[in-house]
Amino acid sequence: PILVDKKFSVCEGLVLEKEEELRCPRCGSTNIIEDPDAGELVCADCGLIISSGVPTERKEWRAFDSDEYIKRAHTGAPISPTRPSFGLDTGFIGQDSVSKKSAKRFQRTKKHVSDSKEKTIEPALMKIKDVAETLNIPEEAVEDAAMLYRMAAGKGLVKGRSMDAMVAAVIYAACRRMEIPRTLESIAEFFGLKEKDVGRSFRFLFRKLGIKIPPPKPEKFAYHICTKLGLSEEVATQATRILKLARKMGATMGREPVGVAAAAVYMACQEQGIHRTQRELAQAAGVTEVTVRNRYKELLERIRPTLKQQSTEGE
């Protein structure tokens, strides 16, 4: 395998192991062949031309973390991680055009390559697309989920694990990364799985892949809930104001964001004179009615006096 002089996590789209080995982003192989004349790096196992125009000395290579790799994998040629073999025929990651020489090399190498790895992950990629479409998840998040699954498969993290649990985990991770308001509970329920099982798979991927997952923002859930219930922009704005104040006063700490968001929307409805039951809010948020009731009581105790004071001062 090709080694580098410095320790990087990702280098020009090539996932690096801690031992400084270059790893193919498509199949995870470390069997990378270097063509000094063409300035190309080619995966000997799957035929992917991983990078072209690469100088012999690798001092000019930039280092990226795992998240930057995923972003870079979405640029360049029109590929999609949700499609078998990324939808590649004679197109390659990081190249806008491919020479005839490169195309021939790819086809020649491809003859000696087994598609078993791609066939293994294809059902999972199809499920990601189908589930995301049903849950109305944006295409950007779908591709992110597919790329996360590919990375996990390349590192051997999906072997011996429930495909549904891993698919649910990458979908939830992608939603978190893209700040799309979907709860772990709702995704687990869609798959007919226990929330704790999906959560366990999510934490496993989070730890092993080293990906960055920002904490979910209650404000995103508030707008999502308002949209589902057909509530006005004024209600959403008021709910956001309530949540910002709640965060400032420490009322959201250690609480599930979607539950706090549902309670804030319920409080905003009351202040706007709009009748909505706690049950309706719970159903829209995908949480229990008890959760909404408890979070609402906490908001009443912690921030209601401050809200009244601010309203009085505003008058």
C-alpha positions as CSV (number, residue, x, y, z in Angstrom):
1,P,0.0,0.0,0.0
2,I,1.0,3.6,-0.6
3,L,2.2,5.4,2.5
4,V,2.6,9.2,3.2
5,D,5.2,11.1,5.2
6,K,2.7,13.0,7.4
7,K,-0.3,11.8,9.4
8,F,-3.5,13.0,7.8
9,S,-7.1,12.0,8.4
10,V,-8.1,12.5,4.8
11,C,-6.0,13.6,1.9
12,E,-7.3,14.6,-1.5
13,G,-10.4,12.4,-1.1
14,L,-8.4,9.4,0.1
15,V,-9.3,8.2,3.6
16,L,-6.2,7.6,5.6
17,E,-5.9,5.1,8.4
18,K,-3.9,6.0,11.5
19,E,-1.0,3.9,10.0
20,E,-0.9,6.5,7.2
21,E,-2.2,4.1,4.5
22,L,-4.2,5.5,1.6
23,R,-7.6,3.9,1.3
24,C,-10.0,4.0,-1.6
25,P,-13.1,6.1,-0.9
26,R,-15.3,3.7,-2.9
27,C,-14.4,0.2,-1.8
28,G,-12.1,0.9,1.2
29,S,-9.2,-1.0,-0.3
30,T,-5.6,0.0,0.5
31,N,-4.3,-1.6,-2.7
32,I,-3.6,1.7,-4.4
33,I,-1.4,1.8,-7.6
34,E,0.5,5.0,-8.5
35,D,1.2,5.9,-12.1
36,P,4.0,8.5,-11.9
37,D,3.9,9.2,-15.7
38,A,0.2,9.9,-15.7
39,G,0.2,11.4,-12.2
40,E,-2.7,9.2,-11.2
41,L,-3.6,7.1,-8.3
42,V,-5.8,4.0,-9.2
43,C,-7.5,1.5,-6.9
44,A,-6.4,-1.9,-8.1
45,D,-9.4,-3.6,-6.5
46,C,-12.3,-1.5,-8.0
47,G,-10.5,0.5,-10.8
48,L,-11.4,3.9,-9.5
49,I,-9.0,6.6,-10.6
50,I,-9.0,8.4,-7.2
51,S,-6.9,11.4,-8.2
52,S,-5.2,12.6,-11.3
53,G,-2.4,15.1,-11.8
54,V,-0.9,14.0,-8.4
55,P,2.7,15.0,-8.1
56,T,5.2,12.4,-7.1
57,E,6.1,14.3,-4.0
58,R,3.0,14.6,-1.8
59,K,4.0,17.7,0.1
60,E,1.5,19.8,-1.8
61,W,-1.5,17.6,-0.6
62,R,-3.9,19.3,1.7
63,A,-5.3,17.6,4.7
64,F,-9.1,17.4,5.4
65,D,-11.1,15.9,8.1
66,S,-13.9,13.3,7.5
67,D,-16.6,15.9,7.0
68,E,-14.6,17.8,4.4
69,Y,-14.0,14.5,2.5
70,I,-17.8,14.0,2.3
71,K,-18.3,17.5,1.0
72,R,-15.5,17.1,-1.6
73,A,-17.0,13.8,-2.7
74,H,-20.2,15.7,-3.7
75,T,-18.2,18.1,-6.0
76,G,-16.7,17.7,-9.4
77,A,-18.2,15.2,-11.8
78,P,-22.0,14.5,-11.5
79,I,-21.9,11.5,-9.3
80,S,-24.1,10.2,-6.6
81,P,-23.2,8.0,-3.6
82,T,-26.7,6.6,-3.7
83,R,-26.1,4.9,-7.0
84,P,-24.3,1.7,-7.6
85,S,-20.6,2.4,-8.2
86,F,-21.4,6.1,-7.6
87,G,-23.1,6.0,-11.1
88,L,-19.6,6.0,-12.6
89,D,-18.9,4.7,-16.0
90,T,-15.9,6.7,-17.3
91,G,-16.3,9.5,-14.8
92,F,-14.1,9.7,-11.7
93,I,-14.1,11.5,-8.4
94,G,-12.3,14.9,-8.6
95,Q,-12.3,15.1,-12.4
96,D,-14.5,17.1,-14.7
97,S,-13.3,15.3,-17.7
98,V,-11.4,12.0,-18.2
99,S,-8.9,11.3,-20.9
100,K,-9.3,8.3,-23.2
101,K,-6.2,6.8,-21.7
102,S,-7.8,7.0,-18.2
103,A,-11.1,5.6,-19.5
104,K,-9.3,2.6,-21.0
105,R,-7.3,2.0,-17.9
106,F,-10.5,2.1,-15.8
107,Q,-12.3,-0.4,-18.1
108,R,-9.2,-2.6,-18.2
109,T,-8.9,-2.7,-14.4
110,K,-12.6,-3.1,-13.9
111,K,-12.5,-6.5,-15.7
112,H,-10.4,-7.9,-12.9
113,V,-12.6,-6.5,-10.1
114,S,-15.4,-8.2,-8.3
115,D,-18.5,-6.2,-7.7
116,S,-19.3,-8.1,-4.6
117,K,-18.7,-5.1,-2.3
118,E,-21.0,-2.9,-4.3
119,K,-23.6,-5.5,-4.5
120,T,-23.4,-6.0,-0.8
121,I,-24.2,-2.3,0.0
122,E,-26.7,-1.8,-2.9
123,P,-29.8,-2.9,-0.9
124,A,-28.9,-0.5,1.9
125,L,-28.4,2.4,-0.6
126,M,-31.8,1.6,-2.2
127,K,-33.4,1.6,1.2
128,I,-31.8,4.9,2.1
129,K,-33.4,6.5,-1.0
130,D,-36.8,4.9,-0.5
131,V,-37.0,5.8,3.2
132,A,-35.8,9.3,2.6
133,E,-38.3,9.9,-0.1
134,T,-41.1,8.7,2.2
135,L,-40.0,10.9,5.0
136,N,-39.5,13.9,2.7
137,I,-35.8,14.2,3.4
138,P,-33.9,16.5,1.0
139,E,-31.6,15.0,-1.6
140,E,-28.5,16.6,-0.1
141,A,-29.1,14.7,3.2
142,V,-29.9,11.5,1.2
143,E,-26.5,11.6,-0.5
144,D,-24.8,12.4,2.8
145,A,-26.5,9.4,4.4
146,A,-25.4,7.2,1.5
147,M,-21.8,8.5,1.8
148,L,-21.8,7.8,5.5
149,Y,-22.9,4.2,4.9
150,R,-20.3,3.8,2.2
151,M,-17.6,5.0,4.6
152,A,-18.9,2.6,7.3
153,A,-18.9,-0.3,4.9
154,G,-15.4,0.6,3.7
155,K,-14.2,0.3,7.2
156,G,-16.0,-3.0,7.8
157,L,-18.4,-1.4,10.4
158,V,-21.6,-2.8,8.9
159,K,-20.6,-6.5,9.1
160,G,-22.7,-8.5,11.6
161,R,-25.0,-5.5,12.3
162,S,-28.7,-5.0,11.4
163,M,-28.9,-3.3,8.0
164,D,-32.1,-1.5,9.0
165,A,-30.5,-0.2,12.2
166,M,-27.4,1.1,10.3
167,V,-29.5,2.7,7.6
168,A,-31.7,4.4,10.2
169,A,-28.5,5.6,12.0
170,V,-27.0,7.1,8.9
171,I,-30.3,8.8,7.9
172,Y,-30.5,10.3,11.4
173,A,-26.9,11.3,11.3
174,A,-27.4,13.0,7.9
175,C,-30.4,14.9,9.2
176,R,-28.5,16.1,12.2
177,R,-25.6,17.2,10.1
178,M,-27.9,19.1,7.7
179,E,-30.0,20.5,10.5
180,I,-33.1,18.7,9.2
181,P,-35.7,18.3,12.0
182,R,-36.2,14.6,12.3
183,T,-36.2,12.8,15.6
184,L,-34.4,9.5,16.4
185,E,-37.7,8.2,17.7
186,S,-39.6,8.9,14.5
187,I,-36.9,7.3,12.3
188,A,-36.7,4.3,14.5
189,E,-40.5,3.9,14.5
190,F,-40.6,4.1,10.7
191,F,-38.2,1.1,10.6
192,G,-40.1,-0.7,13.4
193,L,-37.0,-0.6,15.6
194,K,-36.4,0.3,19.2
195,E,-35.1,3.8,19.6
196,K,-32.3,2.6,21.8
197,D,-31.1,0.2,19.1
198,V,-30.9,2.9,16.4
199,G,-29.3,5.2,19.0
200,R,-26.7,2.6,19.7
201,S,-25.8,2.2,16.0
202,F,-25.7,6.0,15.7
203,R,-23.3,6.4,18.5
204,F,-21.2,3.5,17.1
205,L,-20.8,5.3,13.8
206,F,-20.3,8.7,15.4
207,R,-17.4,7.2,17.4
208,K,-15.8,5.0,14.7
209,L,-16.1,7.4,11.7
210,G,-15.1,10.5,13.7
211,I,-17.8,12.6,12.0
212,K,-19.0,15.9,13.4
213,I,-22.6,15.9,14.5
214,P,-23.9,19.3,15.7
215,P,-26.4,19.3,18.5
216,P,-30.0,19.6,17.2
217,K,-31.6,23.0,17.4
218,P,-35.0,23.3,19.0
219,E,-35.8,26.2,16.7
220,K,-35.7,24.0,13.6
221,F,-38.1,21.6,15.2
222,A,-40.4,24.5,16.2
223,Y,-40.7,25.6,12.5
224,H,-41.2,22.0,11.5
225,I,-44.1,21.6,14.0
226,C,-45.7,24.8,13.0
227,T,-45.6,23.8,9.4
228,K,-47.2,20.4,10.1
229,L,-50.0,22.1,12.1
230,G,-50.6,24.9,9.6
231,L,-49.7,27.5,12.2
232,S,-48.8,31.1,11.2
233,E,-45.3,32.6,10.9
234,E,-46.2,34.7,14.0
235,V,-46.6,31.6,16.1
236,A,-43.3,30.2,14.8
237,T,-41.5,33.5,15.5
238,Q,-42.9,33.6,19.0
239,A,-41.9,30.0,19.7
240,T,-38.4,30.8,18.5
241,R,-38.3,33.8,20.9
242,I,-39.4,31.5,23.7
243,L,-36.7,28.9,22.9
244,K,-33.9,31.5,22.8
245,L,-34.9,32.8,26.2
246,A,-35.2,29.3,27.5
247,R,-31.7,28.5,26.3
248,K,-30.4,31.7,27.8
249,M,-31.9,30.8,31.2
250,G,-30.7,27.2,31.0
251,A,-34.2,25.7,30.7
252,T,-33.3,23.6,27.6
253,M,-30.2,21.9,29.1
254,G,-30.4,18.1,29.2
255,R,-33.8,18.1,27.5
256,E,-34.7,16.5,24.2
257,P,-34.9,19.5,21.7
258,V,-38.0,18.4,20.0
259,G,-39.9,18.1,23.3
260,V,-38.9,21.6,24.3
261,A,-39.8,22.9,20.8
262,A,-43.3,21.4,21.1
263,A,-43.8,23.0,24.5
264,A,-42.6,26.3,23.1
265,V,-45.1,26.1,20.2
266,Y,-47.9,25.2,22.6
267,M,-47.0,28.2,24.7
268,A,-46.8,30.5,21.7
269,C,-50.3,29.3,20.6
270,Q,-51.7,30.2,23.9
271,E,-50.2,33.7,23.8
272,Q,-51.6,34.2,20.3
273,G,-55.0,33.0,21.4
274,I,-54.8,29.9,19.1
275,H,-56.4,26.7,20.4
276,R,-54.2,23.7,20.0
277,T,-54.1,20.7,22.4
278,Q,-51.0,19.2,23.9
279,R,-51.9,16.0,22.1
280,E,-51.9,17.7,18.8
281,L,-48.5,19.2,19.5
282,A,-47.2,15.8,20.7
283,Q,-48.4,14.1,17.5
284,A,-46.9,16.7,15.3
285,A,-43.5,16.5,17.1
286,G,-43.5,12.7,17.4
287,V,-43.2,12.7,21.2
288,T,-45.6,11.7,24.0
289,E,-48.2,14.0,25.4
290,V,-46.5,13.6,28.8
291,T,-43.3,15.0,27.4
292,V,-45.1,18.1,26.1
293,R,-46.9,18.6,29.4
294,N,-43.7,18.3,31.4
295,R,-41.6,20.6,29.2
296,Y,-44.5,23.1,29.2
297,K,-44.6,23.2,33.0
298,E,-40.9,23.8,33.1
299,L,-41.1,26.6,30.6
300,L,-43.9,28.2,32.7
301,E,-41.9,28.0,35.8
302,R,-38.6,29.2,34.3
303,I,-39.4,31.8,31.6
304,R,-43.1,32.8,31.8
305,P,-42.4,35.7,34.3
306,T,-39.6,37.0,32.1
307,L,-41.8,36.9,29.0
308,K,-44.5,38.8,30.8
309,Q,-42.0,41.4,31.9
310,Q,-40.6,41.8,28.4
311,S,-44.1,42.2,27.0
312,T,-44.9,44.9,29.6
313,E,-41.7,46.7,28.8
314,G,-42.5,46.5,25.1
315,E,-45.8,48.2,25.6
